Amino acid sequence: MAQSVRRRRWHIRLAGSIAVLRARHLETLKPGRYRFGIRANELSLAVTGTTGRVTFSEVSGSETFLYFDAPFGSAVIQVEGVHSVTLGDDIAVAINPDRF
């Protein structure tokens, strides 16, 4: 998931209205637009968080890949276990800024 972001003071604002706390390793970045990537296994399902609509679900052995559209763009989350998710379902996703 590569997204353009703007850094402002203590947080990073993703494209759209999503903001996450700025990770310690990004403190020296100057204000501006950046492009970050995060691996599918670094995202996690959450009770609350950024929401997205599932567009495709793929079970691969003991893992499930959920493709979804969110305010910041399209992304994929990889979760352990077999999860039954219906296309069009809304899911909440946690984004860990330490993994940018």
Stockholm file with secondary structure:
# STOCKHOLM 1.0

chainA/1-100         MAQSVRRRRWHIRLAGSIAVLRARHLETLKPGRYRFGIRANELSLAVTGTTGRVTFSEVSGSETFLYFDAPFGSAVIQVEGVHSVTLGDDIAVAINPDRF
#=GR chainA/1-100 SS CCEEEEEETTEEEESSSCEEECCGGGTTCCSSEEEECCCGGGCEEEEEEEEEEEEEEEEETTEEEEEEEETTEEEEEEEESCCCCCTTCEEEEECCGGGC
#=GC SS_cons         CCEEEEEETTEEEESSSCEEECCGGGTTCCSSEEEECCCGGGCEEEEEEEEEEEEEEEEETTEEEEEEEETTEEEEEEEESCCCCCTTCEEEEECCGGGC
//
